[in-house]
Amino acid sequence: MNIDDADLVLAAQRGDRDALDRLLRRHFDRIHAVCRRIAGSTRDADDAAQEALIRIVRAIDRFDGRASFSTWSYRIATNAALDELRKRSRRPQLHVVGDDSERGVPEPADDLARRQVEGVVDRLAIDAALADLPEDFRVPVVMRDVGDLDYAEIAEALSVPIGTVKSRIARGRRMLLERLGNREPGEERPTREESSGTAGSPPAADQPPPPDDA
């Protein structure tokens, strides 16, 4: 039986450890993806995701349902990843110098292996390009395109106006495309607000995004 997040949260708040475990497992992949794209490395993402889960468990009793559990948990994940970035900036960096040309890289054995290699390369390229974006633009882009949050949810999580979120996402995606070699952007999927007709009309395609009012 598919139990929704709200019911699992209520059960977890009553001490049901199975409900809490199910809730965390349901959202872990997105929590880790948000952490990895913000923190920029798998090791830091693992640490941030673990810290996010700990914070969620400790704070679950204080979750009041004013936001969805996903918004609340991705906000915690975002903060954990940003904290991990700050910690990393204070750690000494060690660099190992080696000659990669001596190791040699074998050719893929078949088309499937080639596609798998290309997929890894593409993911690494996207991760590297995202890591190069300023935090103000990287974080909302990750929350939208990886966390799949609506503009209103991102605005609530980051405590900024929706117009600022839209502007930062538009500018962040533009910078991301530049770093990826000006690939064509994918079609923008409608948000829940736009699907329901409650949001204002989006800007025309040939018009610049709204100014960053943060």
C-alpha positions as CSV (number, residue, x, y, z in Angstrom):
1,M,0.0,0.0,0.0
2,N,1.3,3.4,-1.0
3,I,1.2,5.7,2.1
4,D,1.7,9.4,1.5
5,D,4.3,11.5,3.2
6,A,1.9,13.2,5.5
7,D,0.7,9.9,7.0
8,L,4.3,8.6,7.3
9,V,5.3,11.8,9.1
10,L,2.5,11.6,11.6
11,A,3.4,8.0,12.3
12,A,7.0,8.8,12.7
13,Q,6.2,11.6,15.1
14,R,4.3,9.0,17.2
15,G,7.5,6.9,17.4
16,D,6.9,4.5,14.5
17,R,10.5,3.8,13.4
18,D,9.4,1.8,10.4
19,A,7.5,4.8,9.1
20,L,10.5,7.0,9.6
21,D,12.8,4.6,7.8
22,R,10.3,4.4,4.9
23,L,10.1,8.1,4.7
24,L,13.9,8.5,4.6
25,R,14.4,5.8,2.1
26,R,11.7,7.3,-0.2
27,H,13.5,10.6,-0.3
28,F,17.1,9.6,0.0
29,D,18.0,9.5,-3.7
30,R,16.8,13.1,-4.3
31,I,18.5,14.2,-1.0
32,H,21.8,12.7,-2.1
33,A,21.4,14.1,-5.6
34,V,20.8,17.6,-4.3
35,C,23.8,17.3,-2.0
36,R,26.1,15.9,-4.7
37,R,25.2,18.6,-7.2
38,I,25.7,21.4,-4.6
39,A,28.8,20.0,-2.9
40,G,30.4,18.9,-6.1
41,S,32.0,15.7,-5.0
42,T,30.7,12.2,-4.0
43,R,32.6,12.2,-0.8
44,D,31.3,15.5,0.4
45,A,27.8,14.6,-0.9
46,D,27.9,11.4,1.2
47,D,28.8,13.4,4.3
48,A,26.2,16.1,3.6
49,A,23.5,13.5,2.9
50,Q,24.2,11.6,6.1
51,E,24.2,14.9,8.0
52,A,20.9,15.8,6.4
53,L,19.3,12.5,7.4
54,I,20.5,13.0,11.0
55,R,19.0,16.5,11.1
56,I,15.7,15.3,9.6
57,V,15.5,12.5,12.3
58,R,16.3,15.0,15.1
59,A,13.8,17.6,13.8
60,I,10.9,15.4,12.7
61,D,8.9,16.1,15.8
62,R,9.1,19.8,15.0
63,F,7.9,19.4,11.4
64,D,4.5,21.2,11.4
65,G,3.3,20.5,7.8
66,R,3.2,24.1,6.7
67,A,5.5,23.0,3.8
68,S,5.5,19.6,2.2
69,F,7.9,17.1,3.6
70,S,9.9,17.1,0.4
71,T,10.4,20.9,0.5
72,W,11.4,20.7,4.2
73,S,13.8,17.8,3.6
74,Y,15.4,19.3,0.5
75,R,15.9,22.6,2.5
76,I,17.7,20.6,5.1
77,A,19.8,18.8,2.5
78,T,20.7,22.2,0.8
79,N,21.8,23.6,4.1
80,A,23.8,20.5,4.9
81,A,25.5,20.6,1.5
82,L,26.3,24.3,1.9
83,D,27.8,23.6,5.4
84,E,29.9,20.9,3.8
85,L,31.2,23.4,1.2
86,R,32.2,25.8,4.0
87,K,34.0,23.0,5.8
88,R,35.8,22.0,2.7
89,S,37.0,25.5,2.1
90,R,38.7,25.4,5.5
91,R,40.4,22.0,4.8
92,P,44.0,21.8,3.4
93,Q,44.0,20.5,-0.1
94,L,46.4,17.8,-1.2
95,H,47.2,17.4,-4.9
96,V,48.8,14.2,-6.3
97,V,50.7,14.7,-9.6
98,G,50.8,11.8,-12.0
99,D,51.2,11.1,-15.7
100,D,47.8,9.8,-16.9
101,S,49.3,9.1,-20.3
102,E,51.3,6.2,-18.9
103,R,48.3,4.3,-17.6
104,G,46.5,4.0,-20.9
105,V,42.7,4.0,-21.4
106,P,41.2,0.9,-23.1
107,E,38.7,1.4,-25.8
108,P,35.1,0.4,-24.9
109,A,34.4,-3.2,-25.8
110,D,31.0,-2.6,-27.4
111,D,28.3,0.0,-28.0
112,L,26.7,-0.6,-24.6
113,A,30.1,0.1,-22.9
114,R,30.6,3.1,-25.1
115,R,27.2,4.6,-24.2
116,Q,27.9,3.9,-20.5
117,V,31.2,5.7,-20.7
118,E,29.6,8.6,-22.5
119,G,26.9,8.8,-19.9
120,V,29.5,9.0,-17.1
121,V,31.5,11.6,-19.0
122,D,28.3,13.7,-19.6
123,R,27.4,13.5,-15.9
124,L,30.9,14.5,-14.9
125,A,30.8,17.4,-17.3
126,I,27.5,18.6,-15.8
127,D,28.7,18.1,-12.3
128,A,31.9,20.1,-13.1
129,A,29.9,22.9,-14.8
130,L,27.5,23.1,-11.8
131,A,30.4,23.2,-9.4
132,D,31.7,26.2,-11.3
133,L,28.5,28.2,-10.8
134,P,28.3,30.7,-8.0
135,E,26.2,29.3,-5.1
136,D,23.4,31.8,-5.5
137,F,22.7,30.3,-9.0
138,R,23.8,26.7,-8.5
139,V,21.6,26.0,-5.5
140,P,18.2,27.0,-7.1
141,V,19.1,25.3,-10.4
142,V,19.9,22.1,-8.5
143,M,16.7,22.3,-6.4
144,R,14.6,22.8,-9.6
145,D,16.3,20.4,-12.0
146,V,17.5,17.8,-9.6
147,G,15.1,18.2,-6.6
148,D,12.2,18.8,-9.0
149,L,10.8,21.5,-6.6
150,D,8.4,24.2,-7.8
151,Y,9.4,27.8,-7.8
152,A,7.3,28.5,-4.8
153,E,8.9,25.7,-2.9
154,I,12.4,26.9,-3.8
155,A,11.5,30.4,-2.8
156,E,10.2,29.2,0.6
157,A,13.3,27.0,1.1
158,L,15.8,29.8,0.3
159,S,13.7,32.6,1.8
160,V,13.7,34.7,-1.4
161,P,10.9,36.0,-3.6
162,I,9.7,33.8,-6.5
163,G,10.9,36.4,-9.0
164,T,14.4,36.1,-7.6
165,V,14.2,32.3,-7.9
166,K,13.1,32.5,-11.6
167,S,15.8,35.0,-12.4
168,R,18.6,33.0,-10.7
169,I,17.5,29.8,-12.4
170,A,17.3,31.4,-15.8
171,R,20.8,33.0,-15.3
172,G,22.2,29.8,-13.8
173,R,21.0,27.7,-16.7
174,R,22.4,30.2,-19.1
175,M,25.8,30.1,-17.4
176,L,25.6,26.3,-17.3
177,L,25.0,26.1,-21.0
178,E,28.0,28.3,-21.6
179,R,30.2,26.0,-19.6
180,L,28.8,22.9,-21.4
181,G,29.6,24.4,-24.8
182,N,26.2,26.1,-25.6
183,R,24.2,22.9,-25.9
184,E,20.5,23.5,-26.6
185,P,18.5,23.7,-23.4
186,G,15.7,21.2,-22.8
187,E,12.1,22.4,-22.9
188,E,11.1,23.9,-19.6
189,R,8.5,21.8,-17.8
190,P,5.5,23.6,-16.3
191,T,5.4,24.1,-12.6
192,R,2.4,23.2,-10.5
193,E,1.5,26.9,-10.3
194,E,1.6,27.2,-14.1
195,S,-0.3,24.0,-14.6
196,S,-3.1,25.1,-12.4
197,G,-3.2,28.6,-14.0
198,T,-2.5,30.4,-10.7
199,A,0.8,31.8,-11.8
200,G,1.3,34.9,-13.9
201,S,2.2,34.5,-17.6
202,P,5.8,33.6,-18.2
203,P,8.0,36.1,-20.0
204,A,8.2,35.9,-23.7
205,A,11.1,33.8,-25.1
206,D,12.8,36.8,-26.6
207,Q,12.6,38.9,-23.4
208,P,15.3,38.9,-20.7
209,P,14.4,37.2,-17.4
210,P,13.1,39.4,-14.5
211,P,15.9,41.2,-12.6
212,D,17.4,39.6,-9.5
213,D,15.6,41.5,-6.8
214,A,17.4,39.8,-3.9
